[in-house]
Structures are given as C-alpha cells and as structure tokens.
Amino acid sequence: MKKMLDSVDQRTKLVGENRLELLLFKISATQLFAINVFKVKEVVKLPPLSALPGSNSNISGVANIRGMSIPVINLRGAIGFSPMPVSDDCNLIITEYNRSVQGFLVGKVEHIVNMTWGDIMPPPKSAGANNYLTAITKLQDNDVQRLVSIIDVEKVLAEIIDYDITLSEGVLDQQLVAHMPGRKVLIVDDSATARKQVRDTLSQLGIKIIEASDGLQALNMLKGWAAEGKSVADELLMMITDAEMPEMDGYKLTAEVRADERMASLYITLNTSLSGSFNNAMVEKVGCDKFISKFQPDLLVDAVQQRLKMILD
C-alpha cells in the first residue's frame, strides 16, 4: 500500500494540467467510491480503536498511528448508509484536510486511477442538494463500465466538526468595514458546503457573493462579462477558487484567466483543503495571487481585507 502513495513528486506534475488521481475503495459490496490522492497521507490496516465518549455518532473511535491520535470516521455511516462494522478486514484512509488529520474507515482499497478533470462530472441534479457526492466518473474495466462516486469529504467533515463563522476579536479592520458593502467576490467551488461556508463568512460583512460550481462555469461567466465590455478586474474585488473541481480545476482556471488579456489582472485567491506547502508551489506556478486554507474564517476575511486595502491605497 505504501508504494501506492509514495510518488508525490510524480503526481504533483499532474496538477496544473487539469489532471488528477483518485484512490478507489469500497464501503459496500459492489459500489466504488473515491477521493483525490492529494488528500491522502497513507492507507493502513485498521489498528485497534479506543472509544471516544461523547463524540459524534459517526466517530468509531481513535487510532494511534505512530504516536498520533487520529479520530476515525465511519465513512459509510457518515454518508447516510448503515455504519460499517469494525473488523480486521477494514482499512483506514488517513487524510489531511484544512491542517487537520483524520482517518476514514473503509472496506477494500482497490487502486489509484489517473484521470482528467474533463472525465469528472457533477452528480445528477436529481440526486438532490443533500447528497454526499462532489462528482462522479466512469471507469472501463475490461468490458464492464463502472460508476465511481467521489465523496464530498468537506460536507462529511462539516457535519461532524462545526464551522463557526464568528470572527476573532481584532480581525476586522474597522477602517475598511465601510468600504466592504456591495463589493463583489466570485466563489468557485464544486462543494455546496464549501461555497456556503465562504458565503456565510463574507456576507456578514456586506459583500455580494457570486457563485460558480466549477472552473469552466466560472471561466465562461468571466468571458461573458468581458465580451459585454465589462472590466472583470473592476467588476470583482477578487475570485476565490477551489483547486479540485470537475470540468476544470482551479489551477487551469487561473492559467486561462491569466492568458486572457481582458481579465489577466483579476486578483485570484486559491482556497483549498489541500496541503499548504504543495499549494504555495502551485500558486507560483499558475499565477494565483494568494493561497489560504479552507474553513478558517479569520484567514478568509484577512485575505479579503488585504485585497481591499490594495485597491484603496
């Protein structure tokens, strides 16, 4: 299993090329699920678990991995199915989101597949707003086509860990507060949960939020404004984009914006749950202006204030 996940440098080359790798696994007898490999630290056999009294019902316990206590989330239970029985056949996918480490209890871990974001589709609208999928894709396995459901991990975590949009004392720059109402920010994220968290944080400051659910939708929106003769950089205070999205990822979106002289000066902030060290390198590569980790309202507001101050100075 270690060999499956030890080629980070090789995988890094995929990002910015609108490509990704998915770790496939099962939490039921037949259906395949997946998460992006970049969010996976390692995969191990399930170690003994210690009980965590008073925790969320989908926390199966705490695992000790090389001296680190890691909460273990029963993924099958967390996405609305009956919880997976804890057994020796289970595996633990250890992930890092937003600078926190957690493990997901799953069944068989299959393999990694290399795909383009063009192969990744949003879940059908008929699935409703409360589904736990961020996207779906299809794999050809010999003569059989298999459907793969890509988990919206951010939604799963948001239902286990409360997201508080209350700002810490001293974060708001009172000299900038009067200049915020009516400013427009474009949020680009395939996770409705993530968009809501950004929207709820910034809306309390009077900022007007425009949303797009993937990079291609955002790019078409920006091109439409430019075609109407609007100055995109004047229209928007900034664009805040996720990295991973179907149709077009945030890195490719940034590169496309920078390549179009009509919108090249748009201020772009990458807002993602992927690791900070990796994204700092990618920000420089594709030309983003700033990188911030997701689900940290103080950092989000500070990024907006820094941009507003640049305009006003």
C-alpha positions, 0 to 999 in steps of 0.5 A: 500500500505504501508504494501506492502513495509514495510518488508525490513528486510524480503526481504533483506534475499532474496538477496544473494540467487539469489532471488528477488521481483518485484512490478507489475503495469500497464501503459496500459490496459492489459500489466504488467510491473515491477521493483525490490522492492529494488528500491522502497521507497513507492507507493502513490496516485498521489498528485497534480503536479506543472509544471516544465518549461523547463524540459524534455518532459517526466517530468509531473511535481513535487510532494511534498511528505512530504516536498520533491520535487520529479520530476515525470516521465511519465513512459509510455511516457518515454518508447516510448508509448503515455504519460499517462494522469494525473488523480486521478486514477494514482499512483506514484512509488517513487524510489531511484536510484544512491542517487537520488529520483524520482517518476514514474507515473503509472496506477494500482499497482497490487502486489509484486511477489517473484521470482528467478533470474533463472525465469528472462530472457533477452528480445528477441534479436529481440526486438532490442538494443533500447528497454526499457526492462532489462528482462522479466518473466512469471507469472501463474495466475490461468490458464492464463500465463502472460508476465511481462516486467521489465523496464530498469529504468537506460536507462529511467533515462539516457535519461532524466538526462545526464551522463557526463563522464568528470572527476573532476579536481584532480581525476586522479592520474597522477602517475598511468595514465601510468600504466592504458593502456591495463589493463583489467576490466570485466563489468557485467551488464544486462543494455546496458546503464549501461555497456556503461556508465562504458565503456565510463568512463574507456576507456578514460583512456586506459583500455580494457573493457570486457563485460558480460550481466549477472552473469552466462555469466560472471561466465562461461567466468571466468571458461573458462579462468581458465580451459585454465590455465589462472590466472583470478586474473592476467588476470583482474585488477578487475570485476565490477558487477551489483547486479540485473541481470537475470540468476544470480545476482551479489551477487551469482556471487561473492559467486561462484567466491569466492568458486572457488579456481582458481579465489577466489582472483579476486578483485570484485567491486559491482556497483549498483543503489541500496541503499548504506547502504543495499549494504555495508551489502551485500558486507560483506556478499558475499565477494565483495571487494568494493561497489560504486554507479552507474553513478558517474564517479569520484567514478568509476575511484577512485575505479579503481585507488585504485585497481591499486595502490594495485597491484603496491605497 
